Amino acid sequence: MDRFLGVAALICMLSQSVISAEEQCDISQGSWVYDDYYPSYNSSKCPFIQKQFNCVANGRPDRDYFQFRWQPFDCRIQRFFERDFLTLLRGKRVMFVGDSLSNNQWQSLTCMLSEAEYKPGSDYALTRVGEVSNFTIPSFNLSIFYHRRMFIVDLDKENGERILKLDSISEGSRWKEMDLLIFDTWHWWLHSGRKQAWDLVKEGNVTYKDGDRIVLYTKALKTWAKWVDSDVNTTKTKVFFQGVSPDHWEEGVQGSKPKTCEGAKKPNYDAETKPTSPAEVVLEAVLKNMTKPVYLLDITRLSRYRPDGHPSVYGVGGHSSPDCTHWCLPGVPDTWNQLLYVALTEILSNNAIISSGTFPALFLTILYTLLFSLWC
């Protein structure tokens, strides 16, 4: 019996680390499944979570929002194994570049990895210099940075004016030295009035006050794409784009109150009927026309189903300004990092996704082989 149980355990481990070379599935198509295994870390034990993401500490009473697992329709994806991720990226330098949603994902990853190392005198450190934060695990010689660059392109201050430079990326020399880059930008392009981050827009030798936000966003993305294609050695440096993180905020119609995420406690699949964001269309078009390989971390659809995942009134704004843009931690960004892990495992070692069509044959083949070896 012990030998049989050992065989069963081995089959289970093997089945979790095999990918079909013949068939792939779209892991962005699926649904959220309640799972008692989640969350993978305790927010009270993670010292890196900022107040705006720490919904439990901010008084959120319900807990279901961090106990959902993303389940694609046509395949199974590997759970996030902290030690495996650390081993996969041993000796590497990773950098998240973008706005507060990029920070949201970076903080999620630091918590997921620190859980693997959590003990008195844990082997990790966090430092910050200017707009760059660095989470390091010395025993794996691994550094994971977050560089706050809301627009990716430059935002400089000259003569007291904040100038958004659509055709300039001055930090590129630093970024291209990384082994893995994950970019993100979108939400700050929508801000106007007091929240608008620039006073002037500059493009070449032309300076102007403002413009259509989608047009500005498109020009900035094309500048970034041109930089990747010309300056980044993608054989050494793998490049990802986070995708567009959806918010759950709709302006009121004819004087009615805005529709927010306040009170949401479960996934909501009504979002399936909503039109695709223009930002998604632009991003996919830009990526499609690039000559170097860039991997889209397609988090939009699965996140769109999760109005319950936002801080809402349990963010820094409270009831006066519910946060339906960022995400609670633990929560949805943990799944973004699981998908990053799956993609990296597939790229680097080709073994992360199990196709539903090939899994039964694979399982029976392994079972037959192992039982035959025991019988002999």
C-alpha positions in Angstrom: 0.0 0.0 0.0 2.8 2.4 0.8 4.4 1.8 -2.5 1.1 2.4 -4.3 0.6 5.7 -2.4 4.1 6.7 -3.4 3.3 6.0 -7.0 0.1 8.0 -6.8 1.9 10.9 -5.3 4.5 10.7 -8.0 1.8 10.7 -10.7 0.3 13.8 -9.1 3.6 15.6 -9.1 4.4 14.7 -12.7 0.9 15.7 -13.9 1.4 19.1 -12.4 4.5 19.8 -14.3 3.8 18.8 -17.9 2.6 20.9 -20.8 1.2 19.6 -24.1 3.4 20.7 -27.0 0.5 20.1 -29.4 -2.3 22.0 -27.7 -2.5 25.3 -25.8 -5.4 27.0 -24.1 -6.4 30.6 -23.6 -5.9 31.1 -19.8 -7.7 34.4 -19.9 -11.0 32.6 -20.6 -12.4 31.0 -17.4 -14.2 31.6 -14.1 -13.4 32.2 -10.5 -13.8 29.2 -8.2 -13.9 29.3 -4.4 -10.8 27.5 -3.0 -10.1 27.0 0.7 -6.3 26.9 -0.2 -6.4 30.6 -0.7 -5.0 33.1 0.2 -1.3 32.0 -0.1 -0.2 34.5 2.5 -1.4 36.3 5.6 -1.6 40.1 5.2 -0.7 40.6 8.9 2.6 38.8 8.3 3.6 40.7 5.2 5.3 44.0 6.2 5.3 45.3 2.6 1.6 46.0 2.0 0.8 49.7 1.9 -2.3 51.0 3.7 -4.2 51.6 0.5 -4.1 47.8 -0.4 -4.4 46.4 3.2 -8.2 46.0 3.3 -8.2 43.6 6.3 -6.2 46.1 8.4 -8.5 48.8 7.2 -11.5 47.0 8.7 -13.0 45.0 5.8 -15.1 42.3 7.6 -15.7 39.8 4.7 -13.0 37.4 3.6 -14.4 35.6 0.5 -12.8 38.1 -1.9 -9.3 36.6 -1.3 -10.4 32.9 -1.5 -11.2 32.7 -5.2 -9.0 30.9 -7.7 -8.9 31.5 -11.4 -9.9 28.4 -13.4 -9.5 28.5 -17.2 -12.2 26.6 -19.1 -9.9 24.4 -21.2 -6.9 23.6 -19.0 -5.5 23.6 -15.5 -2.8 26.0 -14.5 -0.1 25.4 -12.0 -0.5 26.9 -8.5 2.1 29.4 -7.5 5.0 27.6 -5.8 7.2 30.1 -4.1 10.3 28.0 -4.0 9.9 27.1 -7.6 9.6 30.7 -8.6 12.6 31.7 -6.6 14.6 28.8 -8.2 13.4 29.8 -11.7 14.7 33.4 -11.2 17.8 32.6 -9.2 20.5 35.2 -9.9 18.1 37.4 -11.9 17.0 41.0 -11.7 13.3 41.7 -12.2 11.7 45.1 -12.5 8.1 46.3 -12.6 7.8 49.6 -14.3 4.6 51.6 -14.2 1.9 53.3 -12.1 0.2 52.3 -8.8 -1.3 49.1 -10.5 2.2 48.0 -11.2 3.0 48.7 -7.5 -0.1 46.7 -6.6 1.3 43.7 -8.4 4.8 44.1 -7.1 3.6 44.3 -3.5 1.6 41.2 -4.1 4.6 39.3 -5.4 6.8 40.4 -2.5 4.2 39.1 -0.1 3.9 35.8 -2.0 7.7 35.3 -1.9 8.3 36.5 1.7 5.7 33.9 2.8 8.1 31.2 1.6 10.9 32.8 3.6 8.9 34.0 6.6 10.6 33.1 9.8 12.6 35.0 12.5 15.6 36.6 10.8 14.0 36.0 7.3 16.3 36.2 4.3 15.0 39.2 2.5 15.3 42.9 2.5 13.4 45.9 1.2 15.1 49.2 0.3 13.9 52.4 -1.5 15.9 55.0 -3.3 13.9 57.8 -5.0 11.2 56.2 -7.1 12.8 52.8 -7.1 12.0 50.1 -4.5 14.0 46.9 -4.3 13.0 43.6 -2.7 15.9 41.2 -2.5 16.4 37.6 -1.4 20.2 37.2 -1.0 20.1 33.4 -0.8 18.8 33.3 -4.3 20.7 36.4 -5.5 17.3 37.7 -6.7 16.3 41.4 -6.8 12.7 42.5 -7.7 12.4 46.2 -8.3 9.5 48.5 -8.7 10.1 51.7 -10.6 7.3 54.3 -10.4 6.9 55.6 -13.9 3.2 56.4 -14.4 3.5 57.0 -18.1 6.6 55.0 -19.0 7.7 58.0 -21.1 9.3 60.9 -19.3 7.5 63.4 -17.1 10.0 66.2 -16.4 9.8 69.5 -14.5 11.2 72.5 -16.4 10.9 76.1 -15.4 8.2 75.2 -12.9 6.1 73.3 -15.5 5.5 69.6 -15.6 6.1 68.4 -19.2 5.0 65.0 -20.5 7.5 64.0 -23.2 5.8 61.6 -25.5 8.9 60.7 -27.5 11.4 60.4 -24.6 12.4 57.5 -22.4 15.5 58.5 -20.3 15.4 55.5 -17.9 15.8 52.9 -20.7 19.5 52.4 -20.1 18.7 51.1 -16.6 15.7 49.0 -17.6 17.4 47.1 -20.4 20.0 45.7 -17.9 17.2 43.7 -16.2 16.5 40.0 -16.9 12.8 40.5 -16.7 10.6 43.6 -17.3 6.9 44.0 -16.6 5.5 47.3 -17.8 2.1 49.0 -17.1 0.5 52.3 -17.8 -3.0 53.5 -18.4 -5.0 54.9 -15.5 -3.1 58.2 -15.1 -3.8 59.1 -18.7 -7.4 59.6 -17.8 -6.9 62.1 -14.9 -7.9 65.7 -15.5 -8.3 68.8 -13.5 -6.3 68.7 -10.2 -5.4 65.1 -10.7 -3.8 65.7 -14.1 -0.1 65.0 -13.8 1.2 67.3 -16.5 0.9 71.0 -17.5 2.2 70.7 -21.0 2.8 67.9 -23.6 5.9 67.8 -25.7 6.4 65.9 -28.9 9.6 66.6 -30.8 10.0 70.4 -30.9 6.3 70.9 -30.5 4.7 71.8 -27.1 1.0 71.9 -26.5 -1.4 72.1 -23.6 -3.3 68.8 -23.9 -4.8 66.4 -26.3 -7.1 63.4 -26.8 -6.0 61.0 -24.1 -6.2 57.8 -26.3 -4.1 59.6 -28.9 -1.5 60.6 -26.3 -1.5 57.1 -24.8 -1.0 55.6 -28.3 2.0 57.9 -29.0 3.6 57.0 -25.7 3.2 53.3 -26.3 4.7 53.5 -29.7 7.7 55.3 -28.2 8.0 52.5 -25.7 7.6 49.8 -28.5 10.3 51.5 -30.6 12.7 51.6 -27.6 12.1 47.8 -27.0 12.6 47.0 -30.6 15.8 49.0 -31.0 17.4 48.8 -27.5 16.4 45.7 -25.7 18.1 42.3 -26.2 15.1 40.1 -25.7 17.2 37.0 -25.8 18.5 38.1 -22.4 15.7 40.3 -21.2 12.2 38.9 -21.3 9.6 41.7 -21.6 6.0 41.6 -20.4 3.2 44.1 -20.5 0.7 43.9 -17.6 -2.4 44.6 -19.7 -5.2 47.0 -18.7 -6.4 46.6 -15.1 -10.1 47.5 -15.1 -11.8 49.7 -12.6 -15.4 49.4 -11.5 -16.6 53.0 -11.5 -19.2 54.4 -13.8 -20.3 58.1 -13.8 -23.9 58.7 -12.8 -26.5 59.5 -15.6 -28.7 62.6 -15.4 -27.6 63.5 -11.8 -27.8 60.0 -10.4 -25.0 58.7 -8.1 -22.0 57.1 -9.7 -22.0 53.3 -9.8 -19.1 52.0 -7.8 -17.8 48.7 -6.4 -19.1 49.5 -2.9 -20.8 46.5 -1.3 -19.6 44.0 -3.9 -18.8 40.6 -2.2 -18.7 38.1 -5.1 -17.5 37.9 -8.7 -19.9 39.4 -11.2 -20.0 38.0 -14.7 -22.2 40.8 -16.1 -19.0 42.5 -17.2 -18.9 40.1 -20.1 -21.4 42.3 -21.9 -19.4 45.5 -21.5 -17.5 46.8 -24.6 -13.7 46.4 -24.8 -11.7 49.3 -23.4 -10.1 51.5 -26.1 -6.8 51.1 -24.1 -7.0 47.3 -24.7 -7.4 47.8 -28.4 -4.5 50.2 -28.6 -2.2 48.1 -26.5 -2.9 44.9 -28.5 -2.4 46.8 -31.8 1.0 48.2 -30.7 2.2 44.8 -29.4 1.2 43.2 -32.7 3.3 45.5 -34.7 6.5 45.1 -32.7 9.4 43.1 -34.1 10.7 41.9 -30.7 8.8 39.4 -28.6 6.7 41.0 -25.8 4.3 38.9 -23.8 0.9 40.3 -22.9 -0.1 39.4 -19.3 -3.8 39.3 -20.2 -5.4 40.2 -16.8 -8.2 42.4 -18.1 -11.1 39.9 -18.5 -10.5 37.9 -15.3 -10.1 41.1 -13.3 -13.2 42.7 -14.9 -15.3 39.9 -13.1 -14.0 41.0 -9.7 -15.7 44.3 -8.4 -15.5 42.7 -5.0 -11.7 42.7 -5.2 -11.2 46.5 -4.8 -10.6 48.2 -1.5 -13.8 50.2 -2.0 -14.5 52.0 1.4 -11.7 50.0 3.0 -9.0 52.0 1.1 -7.4 55.3 2.2 -10.4 57.3 0.9 -13.0 55.6 3.1 -16.6 56.3 2.4 -15.9 59.8 1.0 -13.8 58.4 -1.9 -14.3 54.6 -2.4 -11.3 53.0 -4.3 -12.6 51.0 -7.2 -9.3 51.1 -9.1 -6.7 49.4 -6.9 -7.0 45.9 -5.5 -7.0 44.5 -2.0 -4.0 42.3 -0.9 -4.3 39.4 -0.7 -6.5 39.3 -3.7 -6.7 39.6 -7.5 -3.1 40.7 -8.2 -2.0 37.4 -6.6 -3.6 35.7 -9.7 -1.8 38.1 -12.0 1.5 36.9 -10.5 0.3 33.3 -10.8 -0.2 33.9 -14.5 3.3 35.5 -14.7 4.7 32.5 -13.0 2.9 30.2 -15.5 4.1 32.2 -18.4 7.7 32.3 -17.2 7.7 28.6 -16.5 6.4 27.9 -20.0 9.0 30.3 -21.6 12.0 29.1 -19.5 11.2 25.4 -19.0 8.1 24.5 -21.0 6.0 22.8 -18.4 3.3 25.0 -16.8 0.0 24.3 -18.5 -1.9 21.0 -18.6 -4.2 20.7 -21.6 -7.6 19.2 -20.8 -7.5 17.3 -24.0 -4.2 15.6 -23.4 -4.2 15.2 -19.6 -6.2 11.9 -19.5 -3.8 10.2 -22.0 -0.8 11.6 -20.2 -2.1 10.4 -16.8 -2.9 6.8 -18.1 0.5 6.6 -19.8 2.3 7.5 -16.6 0.1 5.2 -14.5 0.7 2.3 -16.8 4.4 2.8 -16.9 4.8 3.1 -13.1 2.5 0.2 -12.3 4.2 -2.0 -14.9 7.6 -1.2 -13.3 6.2 -2.1 -9.8 4.7 -5.4 -11.2 8.1 -6.3 -12.8 
